[in-house]
Amino acid sequence: MAYSLGEFERAVLLAVARLDENAYGMRVRQELESRLKRTVSIGAVYTTLDRMQEKGFVSSRLGEPTAERGGRAKKYFKVEAPGIAALEHSRGLAAAIWSMVPARR
């Protein structure tokens, strides 16, 4: 059984996929704010990424520590195969629902 993604989960996964090698928390937040045209809390982004990592939808790795971050490393995320499957399932569900809506002129 495929996992149904919530709207914000889907947006986060798509942002990670779009950012590819540059998908770390703050960049994901900026991408979401730009695309969704609303304020997104960094806490909501990390909570969602952590939950999706537990489900195997994303993986993470630590980058190199940087001076501008006080010697801390960025945590980069990558969409994994189960995350891609969840996105495809979500797209299929949306298409099925939209196909039930009569065309309007």
DRENSE-730789 format. One record per residue (C-alpha): x, y, z. Coordinates in Angstrom, 1 decimal, padded with zeros to 4 digits, always signed. Example, Ala and Ser with C-alpha at 12.3 -4.5 7.8 and 13.67 -1.06 7.14 Angstrom:
<sites>
     xx     yy     zz
 +012.3 -004.5 +007.8
 +013.7 -001.1 +007.1
</sites>
This chain:
<sites>
     xx     yy     zz
 +000.0 +000.0 +000.0
 +001.4 +003.4 -001.0
 +001.6 +006.2 +001.5
 -000.6 +009.2 +000.9
 +001.3 +012.4 +001.2
 -000.1 +015.5 +002.8
 +000.1 +018.8 +000.8
 +003.1 +020.1 +002.8
 +004.9 +016.8 +002.7
 +004.5 +016.7 -001.0
 +005.8 +020.2 -001.3
 +008.8 +019.4 +000.8
 +009.6 +016.3 -001.2
 +009.3 +018.2 -004.4
 +011.5 +021.0 -003.1
 +014.2 +018.5 -002.1
 +014.0 +016.8 -005.5
 +014.2 +020.2 -007.3
 +017.2 +021.4 -005.2
 +019.0 +018.1 -005.8
 +022.6 +018.5 -004.3
 +021.7 +021.8 -002.6
 +018.8 +020.5 -000.6
 +019.5 +021.6 +003.0
 +016.9 +023.0 +005.5
 +017.2 +026.7 +004.8
 +017.3 +026.3 +001.0
 +014.2 +024.0 +001.2
 +012.4 +026.6 +003.2
 +013.3 +029.4 +000.7
 +012.2 +027.2 -002.2
 +008.9 +026.5 -000.4
 +008.2 +030.1 +000.4
 +009.0 +031.1 -003.2
 +006.7 +028.5 -004.7
 +003.9 +028.5 -002.2
 +003.9 +032.3 -001.8
 +003.6 +032.0 +002.0
 +005.8 +032.0 +005.1
 +007.1 +028.6 +006.1
 +008.8 +028.0 +009.5
 +012.1 +026.2 +009.5
 +010.8 +024.1 +012.3
 +008.0 +022.8 +010.1
 +010.5 +022.0 +007.4
 +012.9 +020.0 +009.7
 +010.0 +018.2 +011.4
 +008.7 +017.1 +008.0
 +012.1 +016.1 +006.8
 +012.8 +014.1 +010.0
 +009.4 +012.3 +009.7
 +010.1 +011.5 +006.0
 +013.5 +010.3 +006.8
 +012.1 +007.9 +009.4
 +009.8 +006.5 +006.6
 +012.7 +006.1 +004.2
 +011.4 +008.8 +001.8
 +014.6 +010.9 +002.2
 +018.1 +010.3 +003.4
 +020.5 +012.8 +004.7
 +024.3 +013.5 +004.9
 +026.3 +016.1 +006.7
 +028.4 +018.5 +004.6
 +031.6 +020.1 +005.6
 +031.7 +022.5 +008.6
 +031.8 +026.1 +007.5
 +033.1 +029.2 +009.3
 +030.0 +031.2 +008.3
 +027.9 +028.6 +010.3
 +030.2 +028.8 +013.3
 +031.9 +025.5 +012.4
 +028.7 +023.6 +012.0
 +027.9 +021.4 +009.0
 +024.8 +021.7 +006.8
 +022.5 +018.6 +006.7
 +021.7 +017.8 +003.1
 +018.7 +015.7 +002.0
 +018.1 +013.5 -001.0
 +014.8 +011.9 -002.1
 +015.0 +008.1 -002.1
 +013.0 +005.5 -004.2
 +010.2 +005.2 -001.6
 +009.8 +009.0 -001.7
 +009.6 +009.0 -005.5
 +007.0 +006.3 -005.3
 +005.0 +008.3 -002.8
 +005.2 +011.4 -005.1
 +004.1 +009.3 -008.1
 +001.2 +007.8 -006.0
 +000.2 +011.4 -005.0
 +000.2 +012.6 -008.6
 -001.9 +009.6 -009.6
 -004.5 +010.3 -006.9
 -004.7 +014.0 -007.9
 -005.1 +013.0 -011.6
 -007.9 +010.5 -010.7
 -009.7 +013.1 -008.7
 -009.3 +015.8 -011.3
 -010.6 +013.4 -014.0
 -013.9 +013.3 -012.1
 -014.4 +017.1 -012.4
 -016.4 +018.0 -015.5
 -014.7 +020.5 -017.9
 -016.1 +024.0 -017.6
 -016.3 +026.5 -020.4
</sites>
